[in-house]
Protein backbone atom coordinates (compact mmCIF):
# COMPACT_ATOMS: atom_id res chain seq x y z
CA UNK A 1 0.00 0.00 0.00
CA UNK A 2 1.25 3.46 -0.81
CA UNK A 3 0.02 6.91 0.13
CA UNK A 4 -0.18 9.97 -2.05
CA UNK A 5 -0.73 13.47 -0.70
CA UNK A 6 -2.86 16.03 -2.51
CA UNK A 7 -3.03 19.59 -1.22
CA UNK A 8 -5.80 21.71 -2.69
CA UNK A 9 -5.60 24.48 -0.10
CA UNK A 10 -6.82 27.75 -1.62
CA UNK A 11 -8.79 26.09 -4.41
CA UNK A 12 -12.51 26.75 -4.67
CA UNK A 13 -15.06 24.02 -5.28
CA UNK A 14 -15.46 22.00 -7.40
CA UNK A 15 -11.70 21.87 -8.11
CA UNK A 16 -10.70 19.94 -4.93
CA UNK A 17 -13.09 17.14 -5.90
CA UNK A 18 -12.00 17.18 -9.56
CA UNK A 19 -8.34 16.90 -8.54
CA UNK A 20 -9.17 14.16 -6.01
CA UNK A 21 -10.90 12.12 -8.73
CA UNK A 22 -7.92 12.48 -11.07
CA UNK A 23 -5.43 11.54 -8.34
CA UNK A 24 -7.53 8.54 -7.28
CA UNK A 25 -7.58 7.24 -10.88
CA UNK A 26 -3.78 6.99 -10.79
CA UNK A 27 -3.74 4.89 -7.61
CA UNK A 28 -3.91 1.12 -7.25
CA UNK A 29 -6.53 -0.70 -5.19
CA UNK A 30 -5.67 -0.40 -1.49
CA UNK A 31 -3.58 2.75 -1.93
CA UNK A 32 -4.52 5.84 0.06
CA UNK A 33 -4.99 9.44 -1.00
CA UNK A 34 -4.54 12.12 1.66
CA UNK A 35 -6.33 15.33 0.70
CA UNK A 36 -5.79 18.63 2.54
CA UNK A 37 -8.45 21.20 1.63
CA UNK A 38 -10.12 24.40 2.84
CA UNK A 39 -13.26 24.55 0.70
CA UNK A 40 -16.28 24.07 2.98
CA UNK A 41 -18.38 22.51 0.19
CA UNK A 42 -15.76 19.76 -0.12
CA UNK A 43 -16.47 18.69 3.48
CA UNK A 44 -19.63 17.14 2.02
CA UNK A 45 -18.79 16.55 -1.64
CA UNK A 46 -15.58 14.56 -1.08
CA UNK A 47 -17.07 12.12 1.49
CA UNK A 48 -20.24 11.73 -0.64
CA UNK A 49 -18.16 10.95 -3.75
CA UNK A 50 -16.02 8.52 -1.72
CA UNK A 51 -19.07 6.59 -0.55
CA UNK A 52 -20.69 6.61 -4.00
CA UNK A 53 -17.51 5.16 -5.56
CA UNK A 54 -17.15 2.51 -2.86
CA UNK A 55 -13.86 3.83 -1.47
CA UNK A 56 -13.21 3.99 2.30
CA UNK A 57 -12.53 7.05 4.44
CA UNK A 58 -9.80 6.00 6.90
CA UNK A 59 -9.23 9.43 8.48
CA UNK A 60 -11.15 12.71 8.44
CA UNK A 61 -10.37 15.61 10.72
CA UNK A 62 -10.49 19.36 10.93
CA UNK A 63 -6.97 20.78 11.18
CA UNK A 64 -7.96 24.33 12.11
CA UNK A 65 -10.84 26.77 11.69
CA UNK A 66 -11.14 26.33 7.94
CA UNK A 67 -8.85 23.46 6.92
CA UNK A 68 -9.56 19.72 6.81
CA UNK A 69 -7.68 16.56 5.95
CA UNK A 70 -9.27 13.37 4.67
CA UNK A 71 -7.63 10.05 3.85
CA UNK A 72 -9.36 7.78 1.32
CA UNK A 73 -8.42 4.16 0.61
CA UNK A 74 -9.13 3.12 -2.98
CA UNK A 75 -11.44 0.13 -3.37
C-alpha positions as CSV (number, residue, x, y, z in Angstrom):
1,X,0.0,0.0,0.0
2,X,1.2,3.5,-0.8
3,X,0.0,6.9,0.1
4,X,-0.2,10.0,-2.1
5,X,-0.7,13.5,-0.7
6,X,-2.9,16.0,-2.5
7,X,-3.0,19.6,-1.2
8,X,-5.8,21.7,-2.7
9,X,-5.6,24.5,-0.1
10,X,-6.8,27.7,-1.6
11,X,-8.8,26.1,-4.4
12,X,-12.5,26.8,-4.7
13,X,-15.1,24.0,-5.3
14,X,-15.5,22.0,-7.4
15,X,-11.7,21.9,-8.1
16,X,-10.7,19.9,-4.9
17,X,-13.1,17.1,-5.9
18,X,-12.0,17.2,-9.6
19,X,-8.3,16.9,-8.5
20,X,-9.2,14.2,-6.0
21,X,-10.9,12.1,-8.7
22,X,-7.9,12.5,-11.1
23,X,-5.4,11.5,-8.3
24,X,-7.5,8.5,-7.3
25,X,-7.6,7.2,-10.9
26,X,-3.8,7.0,-10.8
27,X,-3.7,4.9,-7.6
28,X,-3.9,1.1,-7.2
29,X,-6.5,-0.7,-5.2
30,X,-5.7,-0.4,-1.5
31,X,-3.6,2.8,-1.9
32,X,-4.5,5.8,0.1
33,X,-5.0,9.4,-1.0
34,X,-4.5,12.1,1.7
35,X,-6.3,15.3,0.7
36,X,-5.8,18.6,2.5
37,X,-8.4,21.2,1.6
38,X,-10.1,24.4,2.8
39,X,-13.3,24.5,0.7
40,X,-16.3,24.1,3.0
41,X,-18.4,22.5,0.2
42,X,-15.8,19.8,-0.1
43,X,-16.5,18.7,3.5
44,X,-19.6,17.1,2.0
45,X,-18.8,16.6,-1.6
46,X,-15.6,14.6,-1.1
47,X,-17.1,12.1,1.5
48,X,-20.2,11.7,-0.6
49,X,-18.2,10.9,-3.8
50,X,-16.0,8.5,-1.7
51,X,-19.1,6.6,-0.5
52,X,-20.7,6.6,-4.0
53,X,-17.5,5.2,-5.6
54,X,-17.1,2.5,-2.9
55,X,-13.9,3.8,-1.5
56,X,-13.2,4.0,2.3
57,X,-12.5,7.0,4.4
58,X,-9.8,6.0,6.9
59,X,-9.2,9.4,8.5
60,X,-11.1,12.7,8.4
61,X,-10.4,15.6,10.7
62,X,-10.5,19.4,10.9
63,X,-7.0,20.8,11.2
64,X,-8.0,24.3,12.1
65,X,-10.8,26.8,11.7
66,X,-11.1,26.3,7.9
67,X,-8.8,23.5,6.9
68,X,-9.6,19.7,6.8
69,X,-7.7,16.6,6.0
70,X,-9.3,13.4,4.7
71,X,-7.6,10.0,3.8
72,X,-9.4,7.8,1.3
73,X,-8.4,4.2,0.6
74,X,-9.1,3.1,-3.0
75,X,-11.4,0.1,-3.4
